Amino acid sequence: MATDAVNLLDSIEPGQFANDSDRFAAKEAARRLLARLETPFEQVWALTFEASGIIAGLQLVQDLGIWAKWAEADAESPGTSRTLDELQSWGSSKCETNLLRRFLKQIASLHYLEEVGLDTWKATPFSLALGHRESYGADVLKAGLDHAWPCAINLAQFLAKFGYKEPLDIPSFDNYREVYGHDFFSYVQQHPEAGGSFQGLMTAVTHYKMIWTNVYDTTELVAGADLSKPLFVDVGGAQGLDAQRLLDKHPELPTDVIIVEDLPDVVTTHSKEKIDPRIRKIAHDFFQPQPIVGARAYFFHAVPHDWPDADVERMFAEIKKVMTPGYSKLIVYEVVMPAQGASALATTLDLALMSCTSGIERTEEAWKKLLKTCGFKITGVFRHPRALETVMEAEIE
Ligand SMILES: C[S@@+](CC[C@H](N)C(=O)[O-])C[C@H]1O[C@@H](n2cnc3c(N)ncnc32)[C@H](O)[C@@H]1O
């Protein structure tokens, strides 16, 4: 029985699923299986010592440039196994043989590499992705080390110190400031490396999530627009991926009606994704007066969730001042936290926000209340069964 079960589980491959939802459902089932099969010790060990060891090893191999070299070599000769000597020779700095061996052995023991012989490994899709710049896997790893891990280590003691209140008031108490001396967005503007890993993380997450134009039908928005004026302002739009998606859906749109706004360092230093030259990028702080007046839509994707209510009120107040009543729309694309059965991705994002930015993933009730306080009425709520996030459309009340 045990052998049959093991053989069956070992035989399952991602390619056998008809679509990504089926693959995802099986992956979630495998997580539940693991939660049932692991002993409490195995679980706590995996969460602590395995995880911290693997993160250190993955970053070390990344710092040596070995993942990138391996991905290049694998593209030329897919599936070739590599010896320790070969991998060591790819390092940009000299790394002692046994030091590298010890890390590679742990990485392989957790199946992120395949051990195929003595000191010999094969790449996996995961290890190859770490070497591909365009997958942003290395940025997610680095963002974990730059932001998530140091903040998580401090979080419980920080919350105890402030009497177990929800951290929703950046000037009074903020975990990131406790760790780094500045709130998150001030810090990343002053530290380009930490800002770069955050932007890479955002790009990876945005690529992973469902395209907003598949959740919200933009036909009416565009058909009812006066294209002699700005159409779409993506506020805190980072690399401009959502703006690009609107253009992909409406390729006939002219130049300069789609605008992406973000902080100066994001628009200049971290601007890496290729987007259509018809999209205009401008540096703008959303707490300052909004320069684009009377646009058809002001779009916020995963931006309000970075901030407590008082800051969202300030941010939306600047938008409200420039909206044309009855014409302009406020469009928010965010996680709407369900009362029950939230996914691990939603709850993990919520806690990462608490830990790093004093932000929060809001419930529908919280969103309704916040938008009302800001002087907006919700004109539509749009969901997709497979989307993490919900589109909320609002107008000036
Ligand atoms: C969580 S990211 C979301 C980015 C993008 N909308 C997406 O979904 O991929 C939040 C964005 O807000 C930007 N941001 C933070 N503070 C800002 C400010 N005061 N003014 C303008 N943008 C800001 C950040 O630089 C970052 O790109």
PDBQT file of the ligand as one rigid body, heavy atoms in Angstrom, charges set to zero:
ROOT
HETATM    1  C1  LIG A 401       2.474  47.432  -4.525  1.00  0.00    +0.000 C 
HETATM    2  S1  LIG A 401       3.101  48.392  -5.815  1.00  0.00    +0.000 S 
HETATM    3  C2  LIG A 401       1.888  48.176  -7.090  1.00  0.00    +0.000 C 
HETATM    4  C3  LIG A 401       2.411  48.539  -8.442  1.00  0.00    +0.000 C 
HETATM    5  C4  LIG A 401       1.470  48.313  -9.614  1.00  0.00    +0.000 C 
HETATM    6  N1  LIG A 401       0.270  49.088  -9.526  1.00  0.00    +0.000 N 
HETATM    7  C5  LIG A 401       1.162  46.839  -9.768  1.00  0.00    +0.000 C 
HETATM    8  O1  LIG A 401       0.061  46.402  -9.409  1.00  0.00    +0.000 OA
HETATM    9  O2  LIG A 401       2.057  46.102 -10.205  1.00  0.00    +0.000 OA
HETATM   10  C6  LIG A 401       2.803  50.023  -5.230  1.00  0.00    +0.000 C 
HETATM   11  C7  LIG A 401       3.396  51.102  -6.102  1.00  0.00    +0.000 C 
HETATM   12  O3  LIG A 401       3.102  52.379  -5.522  1.00  0.00    +0.000 OA
HETATM   13  C8  LIG A 401       4.225  53.213  -5.716  1.00  0.00    +0.000 C 
HETATM   14  N2  LIG A 401       4.188  54.323  -4.736  1.00  0.00    +0.000 N 
HETATM   15  C9  LIG A 401       4.420  54.266  -3.404  1.00  0.00    +0.000 A 
HETATM   16  N3  LIG A 401       4.301  55.487  -2.860  1.00  0.00    +0.000 NA
HETATM   17  C10 LIG A 401       3.989  56.333  -3.870  1.00  0.00    +0.000 A 
HETATM   18  C11 LIG A 401       3.707  57.729  -3.933  1.00  0.00    +0.000 A 
HETATM   19  N4  LIG A 401       3.736  58.497  -2.832  1.00  0.00    +0.000 N 
HETATM   20  N5  LIG A 401       3.394  58.253  -5.131  1.00  0.00    +0.000 NA
HETATM   21  C12 LIG A 401       3.351  57.481  -6.256  1.00  0.00    +0.000 A 
HETATM   22  N6  LIG A 401       3.593  56.154  -6.258  1.00  0.00    +0.000 NA
HETATM   23  C13 LIG A 401       3.910  55.591  -5.071  1.00  0.00    +0.000 A 
HETATM   24  C14 LIG A 401       5.399  52.270  -5.527  1.00  0.00    +0.000 C 
HETATM   25  O4  LIG A 401       6.601  52.790  -6.051  1.00  0.00    +0.000 OA
HETATM   26  C15 LIG A 401       4.902  51.021  -6.240  1.00  0.00    +0.000 C 
HETATM   27  O5  LIG A 401       5.286  50.984  -7.590  1.00  0.00    +0.000 OA
ENDROOT
TORSDOF 0
